[in-house]
Amino acid sequence: MTPVKQKPIRPHRPIVSVAVALPVMDCYSYTVPDHLLALIRTGKRVLVPFGSRTVTGYLIGSSSEPDSTTLKHILDVLDDAPLFSSAMVPFFQWIATYYMYPLGQVISTALPAGLNLTDIAVMTLCPPGMAALTSDAVSPLEKTVLTALTKRPMDFRQLKKDVGQRVPWALIHQMRQRGWLVVERQIKGGQVRRKTIRMVRLAEGVAESGKISPQRQAILDLLRQQGGLSVPDLSKRVPTAASLVRAMQKAGMVRIEDHPVYRDPFGDPIDPDRPPVLTDEQAEAVNRMTPLLGKGFRTVLLAGVTGSGKTEVYLQLARQAVDRGLHVLVLVPEIALISQTERRFRARFGETVAVLHSGLSRGERYDQWLRVARGEAGIAIGARSCIFAPFETVGLIIVDEEHDAAYKQDGGLSYNARDLAVVRARHQNALAVLGSATPSVQSWHNVAIGKYSTVGLTRRVNRQPLPVIQTVDLSQIRDERGIRRYITPLLQQEIQKTLDDGHQTLIFLNRRGFSVFPICAHCGQPLRCKNCDISLTLHKQANAYRCHYCGFSRPATSTCPACGSDKIKLLGTGTEKIQEAMVQLFPQARVARMDRDTMTRKGSVVKLLKDLKNRNIDILVGTQMVAKGHDFPGITLVGVVCADLTLNFPDFRAGERTFQLLAQVAGRAGRGKQPGKVILQTFNPDHFSITAAKHQDFVTFFNQEIGFRQALGYPPFTRMIAVRLSGRDPRQTGIHARALGSACQDLLHPEGPFHRQVQVMGPIEAPLARIANQHRWQMLIKSPDTARLHRFVNQLMLGPNALPTRRDVRVTIDVDPFSLM
């Protein structure tokens, strides 16, 4: 009898779950080779095979999948220490589920940019391809591709850019089969690495010797005293040290090592401060919230009028949290505000503060991330991406100006950092404090239904009253021409009086550029962007017309594209024109401008704020950048050129945004010792948003606005998801949009679970129907039941009857959209 061969028993191999940084919804299981076992920890990046590619993935824990021969091995572990803790994995998984976004790409969004590795297809020309260039059998596109590859090997993206037209991958495949080119996969990416400096230390057993130069002896003496110095530090004391230490290393006298260091994103050092004496309201706010620290999840809305000292309340709470061994997250809406907040926190807490925002270089942000991940910082301050700071545990999360739309990320993972702050606080049993002088309707509604508690600050710190606001009806002067059309006599008179008194003025207009609506005086056609359905804006300083959506530009000397006339009427007003008007009307005044055009350089915001503080600016003209939490004690007058710009947007939040913007910019006046005044120019002086802003009365605004929201079924009474479609071909995009709309109606059939529970509006062309040559459609889907709404959209996009995806039409999901444009 022939013995039966036994299969060898394969030892159990550890299996881990990996989220790959690709647009795939699932996580994947991989086995761990023996030589990598000691390096495996949740939160590290790994290099894994994925199909025919090699990509970056993130270890999120062990896998329950049974071992099998089909599982692939992890190829490499890319980090010495985890980039995030295992405690953050459930937070990332919640985000992926709620925002319907791949987990790997959620983590990729959270981590500093420039870390991931992937492989790309690189095409190289072969001798048969070179010979084919002279053949008549080669098509024009094939000849163009071959000619481009004669310069150098290229990846697919570089090739399309060099060729200047679409290159089908099928064509590349055919050319490869003919032997004209080879396609190789190369690992690319990972631009960000630790910064190192060369450190010099004494070698072991170095004896005293009198036979060396005085410079070498000086280096040895310094190293004996200091224990080790960097090459730059040595060179300051011994100018020739950089070249000498190499020879000394060869002689066995010193050791030279690469030592990792952090890049410094801060700039100027800051002197420590002393906490001021709190007002009664501030002390009560701190006393009410302090007992909540470390006692589980709570959300508190800190509703304080402008100038009431909310930042000092944050600082006091952060001190209480740090003293209890808790980590603190502080979110501000825009990078322009971070320098002000960061300086105040550094003055109070010193080196324990880290900053995380996109204004840092990639290397600086990576270093700050590592400081947090390694426990070297206890407080992290930043814009919306700071919500992903890799603290293992968080005890306090502060969201300043919680109402601000800048907390909503546009494109990619469209998350709302304010909402994620509350979610992360819940996951980590922390206290979330949302602060604002003009709370969002959503947050105040949560207070009204008992979901949040609230603490109020009703008076300014310096006991000054809120500024007096006077409205001017612009409809009464609509026939005026020139400067008087937008700088009314009353505003001009008040500016002059403010200058005479030695105080500063802020002029607000939420529109940048010089002329926002240039039209041809001969044929009446507006100068439009060639890529978008939008008028160009003249930027006089740049001497160009520009599109604020796609960046298209044409010279300011351009003629009308319709009739060729060079007579262009410059209608509409932006901050650049207002700045020019201020210079003309008040030639002795020092005028500056704060908008996206003037604040592009690193450090420009800090420089302008210093000039304002030092009274080197008399009149500041700006967009909404000036309205967000800045403290300008010298400003006693605020002039709002036109209060209605946001009021007429096709968006149910238009009234809320108008009220918040006007109340916030008005709050910049009178924050010092002198009382403030606001001149508010408007075509709609009786609109409830305008009148509520005039009286700084949020509760009255809320009570009227919430009635409209409830009657129309808008948030906060429902949840909403926007499904957006875009494509270069307007016909195909429209066909796909209508097909998606039909699929929605099929899901809403009377016998189904979504009938009368989910409402679909659209599909319809977006208000801005074309941006960057992408034709845009959208649908709004809403329901009072959040879980049912998500099930509906999941069925629509991923269910068994979901429409097949198209390469020429992009479909994106925006949960809780902020912009409906």
MISEDREN-764427 format. One record per residue (C-alpha): x, y, z. Coordinates in steps of 0.25 Angstrom, whole numbers, padded with zeros to 4 digits, always signed. Example, Ala and Ser with C-alpha at 12.3 -4.5 7.8 and 13.67 -1.06 7.14 Angstrom:
<nodes>
+0049-0018+0031
+0055-0004+0029
</nodes>
This chain:
<nodes>
+0000+0000+0000
+0006+0013-0004
+0006+0023+0008
-0002+0036+0006
+0007+0048+0006
+0004+0058+0017
+0004+0073+0013
+0014+0080+0021
+0008+0088+0033
+0010+0103+0030
+0013+0111+0043
+0002+0121+0046
+0006+0135+0039
+0002+0148+0045
-0009+0155+0037
-0011+0170+0037
-0022+0179+0032
-0017+0190+0023
-0024+0202+0017
-0018+0206+0004
-0017+0220-0001
-0025+0218-0013
-0040+0221-0016
-0045+0207-0011
-0055+0205+0000
-0050+0192+0006
-0038+0189+0014
-0029+0178+0011
-0022+0166+0018
-0007+0164+0017
+0003+0154+0023
+0015+0159+0031
+0029+0153+0027
+0037+0148+0039
+0048+0159+0037
+0037+0170+0038
+0030+0164+0050
+0037+0173+0060
+0034+0186+0053
+0018+0183+0052
+0010+0194+0059
-0003+0200+0057
-0001+0214+0051
+0011+0211+0042
+0012+0212+0027
+0015+0200+0019
+0018+0197+0005
+0009+0186-0001
+0006+0180-0014
-0007+0184-0020
-0011+0177-0033
+0001+0180-0042
+0005+0192-0034
+0012+0195-0021
+0006+0205-0012
+0006+0211+0002
-0004+0206+0012
-0006+0208+0026
-0007+0198+0037
-0020+0199+0045
-0019+0186+0053
-0019+0171+0052
-0028+0164+0042
-0039+0153+0045
-0037+0147+0031
-0032+0133+0031
-0019+0130+0025
-0018+0125+0011
-0008+0124+0000
-0015+0135-0008
-0011+0146+0003
+0001+0155-0001
+0012+0159+0007
+0015+0173+0013
+0028+0177+0005
+0033+0188+0015
+0030+0196+0027
+0033+0211+0025
+0033+0217+0039
+0041+0215+0051
+0030+0220+0060
+0015+0220+0057
+0009+0233+0051
-0004+0231+0058
-0009+0223+0070
-0018+0212+0070
-0028+0220+0078
-0030+0229+0065
-0034+0217+0056
-0049+0217+0060
-0049+0232+0058
-0044+0230+0044
-0053+0219+0041
-0065+0227+0046
-0061+0238+0036
-0060+0228+0025
-0074+0223+0027
-0080+0237+0030
-0074+0244+0018
-0074+0232+0009
-0060+0233+0006
-0049+0222+0005
-0042+0219+0019
-0028+0219+0013
-0031+0233+0006
-0037+0238+0019
-0023+0234+0026
-0015+0240+0015
-0023+0253+0016
-0020+0254+0031
-0005+0251+0030
+0005+0262+0026
+0006+0263+0010
+0018+0257+0003
+0019+0244+0011
+0013+0233+0002
+0020+0224-0008
+0014+0218-0020
+0019+0212-0033
+0017+0219-0047
+0018+0214-0061
+0030+0220-0068
+0031+0218-0083
+0045+0217-0090
+0047+0217-0105
+0053+0205-0111
+0062+0204-0124
+0050+0198-0132
+0042+0210-0128
+0053+0220-0132
+0053+0213-0146
+0038+0214-0147
+0039+0229-0146
+0043+0229-0161
+0032+0219-0165
+0020+0224-0173
+0011+0213-0165
+0012+0221-0152
+0000+0229-0149
+0001+0244-0146
-0002+0242-0131
+0008+0230-0130
+0019+0239-0137
+0016+0250-0127
+0018+0240-0115
+0030+0234-0120
+0036+0248-0123
+0033+0252-0109
+0040+0239-0103
+0053+0242-0111
+0056+0253-0101
+0055+0245-0088
+0047+0234-0082
+0034+0239-0076
+0022+0234-0068
+0008+0235-0073
+0005+0249-0067
+0018+0255-0073
+0015+0249-0086
+0001+0255-0087
+0006+0269-0083
+0018+0268-0093
+0009+0263-0104
-0002+0273-0101
-0014+0264-0104
-0021+0252-0099
-0013+0239-0101
-0021+0226-0099
-0015+0215-0091
-0019+0205-0101
-0009+0212-0111
+0002+0211-0101
-0001+0196-0100
-0001+0194-0115
+0012+0201-0116
+0018+0193-0105
+0013+0180-0112
+0020+0184-0125
+0033+0186-0117
+0034+0201-0119
+0035+0204-0105
+0036+0197-0091
+0028+0201-0079
+0034+0199-0065
+0029+0202-0052
+0037+0211-0042
+0035+0215-0028
+0032+0230-0026
+0028+0239-0016
+0032+0241-0001
+0038+0255-0003
+0037+0258+0012
+0048+0252+0021
+0054+0256+0035
+0063+0268+0034
+0077+0264+0039
+0089+0272+0043
+0104+0267+0045
+0108+0266+0059
+0122+0265+0063
+0127+0257+0076
+0140+0253+0081
+0144+0239+0077
+0146+0229+0088
+0160+0229+0094
+0166+0242+0088
+0178+0245+0095
+0184+0259+0097
+0195+0262+0087
+0203+0275+0084
+0206+0271+0070
+0193+0277+0064
+0189+0291+0059
+0183+0301+0068
+0170+0300+0060
+0169+0285+0062
+0172+0287+0077
+0162+0298+0078
+0151+0288+0072
+0155+0277+0082
+0155+0286+0094
+0141+0291+0090
+0136+0277+0088
+0141+0273+0102
+0134+0285+0108
+0121+0283+0101
+0120+0268+0098
+0116+0270+0084
+0113+0282+0074
+0107+0283+0060
+0116+0287+0049
+0110+0300+0047
+0112+0303+0062
+0126+0299+0061
+0128+0308+0049
+0124+0320+0057
+0135+0318+0067
+0145+0312+0057
+0143+0317+0043
+0150+0305+0036
+0143+0295+0045
+0135+0289+0033
+0147+0285+0025
+0156+0281+0037
+0146+0271+0044
+0146+0262+0032
+0161+0260+0033
+0160+0259+0048
+0150+0248+0046
+0159+0240+0037
+0170+0242+0047
+0161+0236+0057
+0160+0248+0066
+0145+0251+0064
+0132+0244+0060
+0122+0251+0051
+0108+0247+0051
+0095+0251+0045
+0086+0256+0056
+0071+0258+0053
+0065+0272+0057
+0052+0279+0056
+0050+0290+0046
+0045+0303+0053
+0032+0308+0047
+0030+0319+0058
+0040+0331+0055
+0042+0341+0065
+0043+0337+0080
+0032+0341+0089
+0033+0346+0103
+0025+0339+0114
+0012+0346+0118
+0005+0347+0131
-0010+0343+0132
-0019+0355+0133
-0029+0357+0144
-0042+0351+0138
-0055+0358+0137
-0067+0353+0146
-0073+0347+0133
-0059+0340+0129
-0057+0335+0142
-0071+0329+0143
-0069+0323+0129
-0056+0316+0133
-0062+0311+0146
-0074+0305+0139
-0065+0298+0129
-0053+0293+0137
-0061+0283+0145
-0064+0276+0132
-0050+0273+0128
-0047+0258+0129
-0061+0255+0133
-0066+0249+0120
-0071+0255+0107
-0078+0269+0107
-0080+0280+0097
-0081+0294+0101
-0084+0306+0092
-0077+0319+0097
-0085+0330+0092
-0078+0343+0094
-0079+0356+0088
-0067+0362+0080
-0057+0367+0089
-0062+0359+0101
-0049+0351+0103
-0052+0337+0098
-0037+0335+0095
-0034+0337+0110
-0044+0327+0114
-0038+0317+0104
-0024+0319+0110
-0029+0317+0125
-0037+0304+0121
-0024+0299+0114
-0016+0302+0126
-0026+0294+0134
-0025+0283+0124
-0010+0282+0123
-0009+0282+0138
-0018+0270+0138
-0009+0263+0128
-0019+0265+0117
-0015+0268+0102
-0022+0280+0096
-0026+0283+0081
-0029+0298+0077
-0035+0300+0064
-0036+0314+0057
-0043+0316+0043
-0032+0321+0035
-0017+0322+0034
-0017+0337+0035
-0022+0335+0050
-0013+0325+0054
-0001+0334+0056
-0009+0342+0066
-0014+0330+0074
-0001+0323+0073
+0007+0334+0079
-0003+0336+0091
-0002+0321+0094
+0013+0321+0093
+0014+0332+0102
+0006+0325+0112
+0011+0310+0110
+0025+0311+0103
+0031+0300+0095
+0019+0290+0098
+0011+0297+0086
+0011+0291+0072
+0005+0297+0060
-0001+0289+0049
-0007+0295+0036
-0004+0296+0021
+0003+0309+0022
+0015+0302+0027
+0025+0295+0018
+0024+0280+0016
+0036+0278+0025
+0031+0287+0036
+0018+0281+0036
+0024+0267+0037
+0033+0271+0048
+0021+0277+0056
+0013+0264+0054
+0024+0256+0059
+0025+0265+0071
+0011+0262+0074
+0012+0247+0071
+0024+0246+0080
+0017+0253+0092
+0027+0265+0091
+0016+0275+0090
+0003+0275+0098
-0004+0286+0091
-0007+0286+0076
-0012+0299+0069
-0016+0300+0054
-0027+0301+0044
-0037+0290+0040
-0026+0279+0037
-0022+0281+0052
-0034+0272+0056
-0025+0260+0052
-0014+0263+0061
-0008+0250+0066
-0010+0251+0081
-0013+0237+0087
-0023+0244+0096
-0029+0258+0096
-0036+0264+0108
-0040+0278+0102
-0044+0282+0088
-0046+0297+0085
-0052+0302+0072
-0051+0317+0071
-0061+0324+0062
-0069+0311+0060
-0079+0317+0051
-0068+0320+0040
-0070+0313+0026
-0055+0311+0025
-0056+0299+0034
-0063+0292+0023
-0052+0285+0013
-0056+0287-0002
-0051+0275-0011
-0046+0262-0007
-0050+0258+0007
-0061+0269+0009
-0061+0268+0024
-0066+0279+0034
-0055+0281+0044
-0065+0287+0054
-0073+0274+0053
-0061+0265+0054
-0057+0273+0067
-0070+0268+0074
-0068+0254+0068
-0054+0253+0073
-0058+0258+0086
-0068+0248+0087
-0059+0237+0083
-0049+0241+0094
-0058+0245+0105
-0053+0260+0104
-0059+0273+0106
-0062+0281+0093
-0063+0296+0094
-0069+0303+0082
-0067+0318+0082
-0073+0330+0074
-0080+0343+0075
-0089+0339+0064
-0092+0324+0066
-0096+0316+0054
-0111+0312+0053
-0108+0298+0055
-0100+0300+0068
-0111+0309+0074
-0121+0299+0070
-0113+0288+0077
-0114+0297+0090
-0129+0299+0088
-0131+0284+0088
-0122+0281+0100
-0111+0274+0092
-0101+0285+0095
-0100+0294+0108
-0096+0308+0107
-0088+0319+0114
-0089+0333+0110
-0080+0346+0110
-0089+0358+0109
-0079+0369+0111
-0066+0373+0105
-0054+0372+0114
-0051+0387+0114
-0065+0390+0118
-0067+0398+0105
-0080+0397+0099
-0082+0390+0085
-0080+0399+0074
-0092+0408+0069
-0096+0403+0055
-0103+0413+0045
-0109+0408+0032
-0108+0416+0019
-0119+0413+0008
-0111+0411-0005
-0123+0412-0013
-0125+0426-0010
-0112+0430-0017
-0112+0419-0028
-0111+0431-0039
-0097+0436-0033
-0085+0434-0042
-0070+0431-0038
-0065+0429-0024
-0078+0435-0018
-0086+0423-0023
-0079+0414-0013
-0073+0423-0003
-0085+0431+0002
-0083+0445+0007
-0086+0440+0022
-0075+0430+0021
-0065+0439+0015
-0068+0449+0026
-0067+0439+0037
-0053+0434+0031
-0048+0448+0031
-0053+0450+0046
-0046+0437+0050
-0033+0442+0043
-0033+0455+0050
-0035+0448+0063
-0023+0440+0061
-0030+0427+0060
-0031+0416+0050
-0042+0412+0040
-0045+0398+0034
-0053+0398+0021
-0059+0385+0017
-0063+0379+0004
-0064+0364+0001
-0059+0365-0013
-0045+0366-0017
-0039+0372-0030
-0042+0386-0037
-0053+0383-0046
-0062+0371-0045
-0070+0373-0057
-0063+0378-0069
-0072+0380-0082
-0069+0384-0096
-0074+0399-0098
-0077+0396-0113
-0085+0383-0113
-0088+0381-0098
-0082+0367-0097
-0075+0364-0083
-0061+0359-0083
-0063+0345-0079
-0053+0334-0075
-0051+0324-0086
-0052+0312-0077
-0063+0317-0067
-0077+0323-0068
-0072+0335-0060
-0067+0349-0063
-0053+0352-0062
-0048+0362-0051
-0038+0373-0054
-0026+0373-0045
-0020+0386-0047
-0007+0384-0039
-0005+0371-0047
-0009+0378-0060
-0018+0366-0064
-0032+0361-0064
-0033+0348-0056
-0043+0337-0053
-0044+0335-0038
-0049+0320-0041
-0039+0314-0051
-0027+0324-0051
-0029+0328-0065
-0022+0341-0068
-0022+0351-0080
-0014+0364-0081
-0021+0377-0077
-0019+0382-0091
-0028+0372-0097
-0039+0375-0107
-0053+0370-0107
-0053+0356-0112
-0066+0358-0118
-0064+0370-0127
-0050+0374-0125
-0052+0388-0118
-0042+0393-0108
-0053+0401-0101
-0055+0393-0088
-0064+0399-0077
-0059+0395-0064
-0072+0393-0056
-0073+0387-0042
-0064+0390-0030
-0054+0381-0022
-0044+0384-0011
-0033+0389-0021
-0042+0400-0026
-0046+0404-0012
-0032+0405-0008
-0029+0414-0019
-0041+0422-0015
-0036+0424-0001
-0023+0429-0006
-0030+0439-0015
-0039+0444-0004
-0029+0444+0007
-0015+0446+0001
-0009+0448+0015
-0014+0435+0020
-0006+0422+0020
-0014+0412+0013
-0012+0397+0013
-0020+0385+0007
-0023+0371+0013
-0028+0361+0003
-0024+0348-0003
-0016+0356-0014
-0007+0363-0004
-0006+0352+0007
+0001+0341-0002
+0015+0342+0003
+0019+0335+0016
+0019+0345+0027
+0011+0355+0020
-0001+0354+0030
+0008+0356+0042
+0015+0368+0036
+0002+0375+0033
-0003+0372+0047
+0010+0378+0053
+0008+0390+0044
-0006+0392+0049
-0003+0390+0063
+0009+0400+0062
+0000+0410+0056
+0007+0410+0043
-0006+0408+0035
-0018+0418+0036
-0028+0412+0027
-0028+0397+0024
-0037+0392+0013
-0040+0377+0013
-0049+0365+0010
-0055+0355+0020
-0040+0352+0024
-0041+0365+0033
-0054+0360+0039
-0049+0347+0046
-0045+0349+0061
-0034+0359+0059
-0032+0369+0070
-0029+0383+0065
-0030+0392+0077
-0027+0405+0069
-0039+0403+0060
-0051+0412+0064
-0058+0412+0050
-0063+0401+0041
-0069+0404+0028
-0076+0393+0020
-0076+0397+0006
-0088+0388+0002
-0094+0379+0012
-0103+0371+0001
-0092+0363-0007
-0095+0350+0000
-0110+0352+0002
-0114+0349-0012
-0107+0336-0013
-0115+0324-0017
-0113+0317-0004
-0122+0315+0008
-0111+0319+0017
-0109+0333+0010
-0116+0341+0021
-0108+0334+0032
-0095+0337+0025
-0099+0351+0023
-0102+0353+0038
-0090+0346+0043
-0081+0354+0033
-0086+0367+0037
-0087+0365+0052
-0073+0360+0051
-0067+0371+0043
-0075+0381+0052
-0068+0375+0064
-0054+0380+0059
-0058+0394+0064
-0056+0400+0077
-0048+0388+0084
-0038+0398+0090
-0041+0410+0099
-0049+0418+0089
-0063+0415+0086
-0066+0409+0072
-0075+0413+0060
-0080+0405+0048
-0085+0411+0035
-0093+0400+0028
-0097+0403+0014
-0108+0394+0008
-0118+0393-0003
-0127+0385+0007
-0127+0393+0020
-0140+0386+0025
-0136+0371+0022
-0136+0364+0036
-0122+0359+0034
-0117+0374+0033
-0126+0379+0044
-0121+0367+0053
-0107+0371+0050
-0109+0385+0052
-0114+0382+0067
-0104+0371+0069
-0116+0362+0072
-0113+0348+0069
-0125+0342+0076
-0135+0350+0068
-0128+0346+0056
-0128+0332+0060
-0143+0332+0064
-0147+0337+0050
-0137+0329+0042
-0141+0316+0049
-0155+0317+0045
-0152+0318+0030
-0142+0306+0031
-0153+0297+0038
-0164+0301+0028
-0155+0298+0016
-0149+0285+0022
-0135+0290+0022
-0124+0287+0032
-0124+0286+0044
-0137+0279+0042
-0132+0270+0032
-0118+0265+0027
-0114+0268+0013
-0104+0261+0003
-0100+0268-0010
-0097+0258-0022
-0089+0266-0032
-0085+0262-0046
-0075+0269-0055
-0069+0265-0069
-0063+0272-0081
-0075+0268-0090
-0087+0276-0086
-0097+0266-0093
-0091+0253-0087
-0090+0260-0073
-0105+0264-0075
-0109+0249-0079
-0102+0243-0067
-0108+0253-0058
-0122+0250-0063
-0119+0235-0062
-0115+0237-0048
-0128+0245-0045
-0136+0233-0051
-0129+0224-0042
-0133+0232-0030
-0147+0232-0034
-0146+0217-0035
-0141+0216-0021
-0153+0225-0016
-0164+0215-0021
-0176+0215-0012
-0173+0200-0007
-0159+0204-0003
-0153+0208+0010
-0149+0222+0005
-0163+0226+0000
-0167+0240+0007
-0155+0238+0016
-0144+0244+0006
-0146+0256-0003
-0138+0258-0016
-0136+0272-0022
-0131+0271-0037
-0123+0268-0044
-0121+0282-0049
-0109+0289-0055
-0101+0296-0044
-0102+0311-0043
-0088+0312-0048
-0090+0302-0059
-0076+0302-0064
-0063+0303-0056
-0049+0300-0062
-0056+0294-0075
-0064+0284-0066
-0079+0285-0068
-0086+0283-0054
-0099+0277-0050
-0104+0274-0036
-0115+0267-0028
-0118+0270-0013
-0123+0259-0005
-0129+0261+0009
-0136+0254+0020
-0139+0256+0035
-0133+0242+0037
-0118+0242+0036
-0116+0227+0035
-0127+0226+0024
-0121+0237+0016
-0107+0230+0016
-0114+0217+0013
-0121+0223+0001
-0108+0229-0005
-0100+0216-0002
-0111+0209-0010
-0110+0219-0021
-0095+0219-0023
-0091+0205-0018
-0104+0197-0019
-0107+0185-0028
-0114+0194-0038
-0104+0206-0037
-0100+0212-0050
-0087+0208-0056
-0076+0218-0054
-0071+0226-0066
-0057+0231-0068
-0062+0244-0075
-0072+0248-0064
-0067+0250-0049
-0078+0248-0038
-0074+0253-0024
-0082+0252-0011
-0082+0264-0001
-0089+0261+0012
-0094+0273+0019
-0091+0283+0008
-0087+0297+0011
-0087+0303-0003
-0098+0300-0013
-0092+0308-0024
</nodes>
